[in-house]
Amino acid sequence: MKPQVLITRDSQLGSGFKALLEKNHCEVICESFIETKTVDLQKAPPGDWVFFSSPRAVKHYFEIFKPDQNQRYAALSTGTAEQLKKYASCDFEGKKTSEESVKAFSRLLKEDETVVIPRSDKSVRRLQCVLKPDQYTEFILYLTLPALKKLPRKPEIAVFTSPLNVVAYAQSGNLFPAKTVAIGETTAEELLKKGLKPLVSKGYTPNDLAGAVKQFL
């Protein structure tokens, strides 16, 4: 029987990861345990840059606002950059960990440039921690809510993409497999609270995630 691997992303965002693991004879389930709801907004704050920390932020933003040729756009990670390129140019793409990416972006800014940060109500706010208060304007773009979904059976391996996905997975009554992968330290911390010892992915791309899973195969 093929090992079953869960990634807590919907099928559109998890398609690249799914294709890579299916080549390694895995059965892959793409199932997000969160839902998002766009906040009713009339206009975005002005700024030289718009910085996105997730593919969801990109999708929600451009469902409301059109690309502005006078602004530059930045993405925290490769996955976010891929989503951004569907709508506008990507003028900065984080390649390493979240902490390293926000530091690299902060060094790129000119002294008089400002950044608009659309975010969820559950955002970790990494970039805000390295910028000066007068360098950015942030606003809540969408709300993140748990989506309770019961899986037919426990997967052999689970890849968790956010702390809230961990919480909602447990609230749904699903059993955690012993083999878990976490995207980022905050997600890993949530899994540790559940008594698990997750492998932390070194990056956010489908290749990074598939590479982490392969260590369990």
Secondary structure as GFF3:
##gff-version 3
##sequence-region A 1 217
A	DSSP	beta_strand	4	7	.	.	.	ID=ss1
A	DSSP	alpha_helix	15	22	.	.	.	ID=ss2
A	DSSP	beta_strand	27	30	.	.	.	ID=ss3
A	DSSP	beta_strand	34	38	.	.	.	ID=ss4
A	DSSP	beta_strand	49	52	.	.	.	ID=ss5
A	DSSP	alpha_helix	55	64	.	.	.	ID=ss6
A	DSSP	beta_strand	72	75	.	.	.	ID=ss7
A	DSSP	alpha_helix	78	84	.	.	.	ID=ss8
A	DSSP	beta_strand	92	93	.	.	.	ID=ss9
A	DSSP	alpha_helix	98	108	.	.	.	ID=ss10
A	DSSP	beta_strand	115	120	.	.	.	ID=ss11
A	DSSP	alpha_helix	126	130	.	.	.	ID=ss12
A	DSSP	three_ten_helix	133	135	.	.	.	ID=ss13
A	DSSP	beta_strand	136	146	.	.	.	ID=ss14
A	DSSP	beta_strand	157	160	.	.	.	ID=ss15
A	DSSP	alpha_helix	163	171	.	.	.	ID=ss16
A	DSSP	beta_strand	179	183	.	.	.	ID=ss17
A	DSSP	alpha_helix	185	193	.	.	.	ID=ss18
A	DSSP	beta_strand	199	201	.	.	.	ID=ss19
A	DSSP	alpha_helix	206	214	.	.	.	ID=ss20
###
